Amino acid sequence: MEDKNKKIAEQLKILNAEKGPVSKELMDYYKEANKKQKAILDSIKEKEKTIPEISKETSLDSKEVLWYLSGLVKYGKAEHIPAKTGYMKYKAK
């Protein structure tokens, strides 16, 4: 594992030398996005919830919750639970 981390560090040094470091704005964007994703996952960790319930609990706009949930489902961090009526529910994996 240590060899893998060394290789990644070396590759990052090469990329930084070629392309320059990542901008502060981009780093801030990803930091905020990760914070929102974590809040959503924490919200659905124990109990499956609908988008409006997650939105209310996290104080995020429901469109934003849907956006992040789509990515979380796509990459296997969350799953949707089909509902017979009403809103679909989501649960963290």
C-alpha distance (Angstrom), angle and dihedral (degrees) to the residues before:
residue distance angle dihedral
M1 . . .
E2 3.79 . .
D3 3.83 90.9 .
K4 3.79 89.9 52.5
N5 3.82 91.4 51.8
K6 3.81 90.5 49.1
K7 3.80 90.9 51.7
I8 3.80 91.4 49.5
A9 3.82 90.9 48.8
E10 3.81 90.5 50.4
Q11 3.80 91.7 49.0
L12 3.80 90.6 49.9
K13 3.80 90.8 51.7
I14 3.81 89.9 52.3
L15 3.81 92.1 48.2
N16 3.80 92.1 48.0
A17 3.79 90.0 50.8
E18 3.82 92.0 49.6
K19 3.80 101.6 38.0
G20 3.76 104.0 18.9
P21 3.79 126.9 -118.4
V22 3.81 122.7 -50.6
S23 3.79 112.4 -89.3
K24 3.79 120.1 -106.4
E25 3.81 90.1 -122.0
L26 3.80 91.7 56.8
M27 3.80 92.1 45.9
D28 3.82 90.0 50.3
Y29 3.82 90.8 48.9
Y30 3.82 92.3 52.9
K31 3.78 92.1 44.0
E32 3.82 90.3 54.2
A33 3.82 92.4 44.1
N34 3.81 91.2 51.5
K35 3.81 90.2 49.4
K36 3.83 91.0 52.7
Q37 3.80 93.0 46.6
K38 3.80 90.5 50.5
A39 3.82 91.2 50.1
I40 3.81 90.3 51.7
L41 3.81 93.1 47.1
D42 3.80 91.3 47.3
S43 3.80 88.8 51.3
I44 3.81 93.3 55.2
K45 3.80 98.3 34.9
E46 3.81 97.9 97.3
K47 3.80 103.3 23.2
E48 3.79 134.6 22.9
K49 3.79 113.0 -112.3
T50 3.79 141.6 -178.4
I51 3.79 123.8 -113.8
P52 3.84 93.1 -103.4
E53 3.83 89.9 51.4
I54 3.81 91.9 49.2
S55 3.80 90.7 45.5
K56 3.79 92.2 52.4
E57 3.81 93.5 46.1
T58 3.83 95.5 46.8
S59 3.83 97.2 35.6
L60 3.81 89.0 -128.0
D61 3.79 123.9 134.7
S62 3.82 111.9 -97.6
K63 3.83 91.0 -122.7
E64 3.79 89.5 55.0
V65 3.82 91.2 47.9
L66 3.81 90.0 51.6
W67 3.82 90.5 48.9
Y68 3.80 93.7 52.5
L69 3.81 93.7 40.6
S70 3.80 90.4 54.5
G71 3.79 89.4 57.4
L72 3.79 93.8 42.6
V73 3.82 90.6 52.5
K74 3.81 92.2 44.9
Y75 3.80 91.9 53.5
G76 3.80 95.4 42.9
K77 3.79 100.3 -108.8
A78 3.80 94.6 113.6
E79 3.77 137.4 19.7
H80 3.77 133.9 -149.9
I81 3.77 120.3 -127.4
P82 3.82 111.5 -148.4
A83 3.79 113.7 -126.3
K84 3.79 126.4 -150.2
T85 3.79 90.4 -142.6
G86 3.78 135.4 8.6
Y87 3.79 126.3 7.1
M88 3.78 124.6 -3.9
K89 3.81 113.5 -111.8
Y90 3.79 128.6 -134.2
K91 3.79 133.1 -149.9
A92 3.81 132.5 -174.6
K93 3.78 116.4 -114.9
